[in-house]
Amino acid sequence: METPKNEVKTDVCIVGAGPAGMLLGLLLAKQGINVIVLEKNADFHREYRGEITQPRFVQMMKQLNLLDYIESQDHVKINEVVVFHDHKEIMQLSFDTLIDEESYCARLTQPTMLAALLEKARRYPNFKLLFNTKVKDLIKDGDKIIGVHAVRTAGDSTNAEELAEEGDFDIRAAVTVAVDGRNSTMEKLAGFELDLDYYVNDLLWFSFEKPESWDYNIYHFYFQKNYNYLFLPKLGGLIQCGISLTRGEFQKIKEEGIEAFKSRILEDLPILKPYVEPMEDFKSFVLLLCKMRYVKDWAKDGCLLIGDAAHCVTPWGAVGSTLAMGTAIIAADVIYKGFRTGDLSLETLKQVQARRKDEVKMIQNLQVTLERFLTREPFKKDLAPHIFSICTKLPDITDTYKRLYTREKPLDIDPSFIFAD
């Protein structure tokens, strides 16, 4: 008897088509595992979302033999980080001092990255992707999660012609993986418990055309009188700026009005005058809440959380996307071996967290330390750049940067995940 269109059976259901979800889907499909990826949005468009990848990402893509393919897409290579205090350089970090090869960050827009992963995955008929599809509830057999109840509106799909185009339907899966971000619906539905919920700062993003004098391949960070600023190269000849704010500060800024805010920015950085002066309101700005979260246990029977759903980090250091994709690779290895041995038990799924927790915790601890230097609290804000400058000269600081940006050794995964040329 055929399975009705309002009920679908698969090996793995992945909820969320961000970088980690798409990479996991691709890797499992390569191993012959049937995969359905659900994405609530209509397409891959993302703004100010995970566009920077670290040298450790470059290392991981090289290990999978995907680096040349990924870098055939439109991207920018970032070779160093430079930090200023009142326009005077206080730190310069070249990535080639940390690692001989793969000594750069790669910036791709998230739509570019996701489209590249999809193009690779669509070649496997056992890979399916549905846009405009939201998870409404879990399907359980006792305490075991055996799938999701979803609803779909008309939208694009990949390799899913036999599935219903609209309406409610059930997906039953041996494993359901939640990769649906820091505000995970799956986390709430399944009742996962948080072990860490840290939130003290916000980041206010906007973009502007690159000044002629600006080096396009450098992270710039400025400690200034009124605010701290992070500058990243953005594709299309643009620069992306993040203004560090304390939690809730943006509301007070809006109450004071755009002109007062513009005046403080231009007092700090007059070079921004051609881009900031014409602003008449706050529509050019996008607020990102710098939340750090860690789920106590990433797995329940039949269900696994990865990426931001399991271990959300702040934007500082721009490591979130890279960290999530590292977890996706390990999850693919664990799930593949589980299918191969016929053991997809809770204990098997727990191996993902056991193999990833040390790296995730290390990154989160480094970020908490970094955010202490970014505070805008009175007194502390004046001391922060001086303390930062002193710390950058400590003898073991290079080891700290290495741990933040690079991998000491390749991921321990099955060689069958390596792609042929």
Sequence and secondary structure as in RCSB ss.txt:
>XXXX:A:sequence
METPKNEVKTDVCIVGAGPAGMLLGLLLAKQGINVIVLEKNADFHREYRGEITQPRFVQMMKQLNLLDYIESQDH
VKINEVVVFHDHKEIMQLSFDTLIDEESYCARLTQPTMLAALLEKARRYPNFKLLFNTKVKDLIKDGDKIIGVHA
VRTAGDSTNAEELAEEGDFDIRAAVTVAVDGRNSTMEKLAGFELDLDYYVNDLLWFSFEKPESWDYNIYHFYFQK
NYNYLFLPKLGGLIQCGISLTRGEFQKIKEEGIEAFKSRILEDLPILKPYVEPMEDFKSFVLLLCKMRYVKDWAK
DGCLLIGDAAHCVTPWGAVGSTLAMGTAIIAADVIYKGFRTGDLSLETLKQVQARRKDEVKMIQNLQVTLERFLT
REPFKKDLAPHIFSICTKLPDITDTYKRLYTREKPLDIDPSFIFAD
>XXXX:A:secstr
    TTEEEEEEEEE  SHHHHHHHHHHHHTT  EEEE SSSSS  SSSS EE HHHHHHHHHTT HHHHTTSS 
EEE EEEEEETTEEEEEEEGGGT SSS SEEE  HHHHHHHHHHHHTTSTTEEEESSEEEEEEEEETTEEEEEEE
EE S  EES TTS SSEEEEEEEEEEEE   TT HHHHHHT  EEEEEEEEEEEEEEEE  TTS TTEEEEEE S
S EEEEEEETTTEEEEEEEEETTHHHHHHHH HHHHHHHHHHH GGGHHHHTT  SSTT EEEEEEEEEES  EE
TTEEE THHHH   STTS HHHHHHHHHHHHHHHHHHHHHHT   HHHHHHHHHHHHHHHHHHHHHHHHHHHHS 
 STTHHHHHHHHHHHHTTSTTHHHHHHHHH  SS     GGGS   
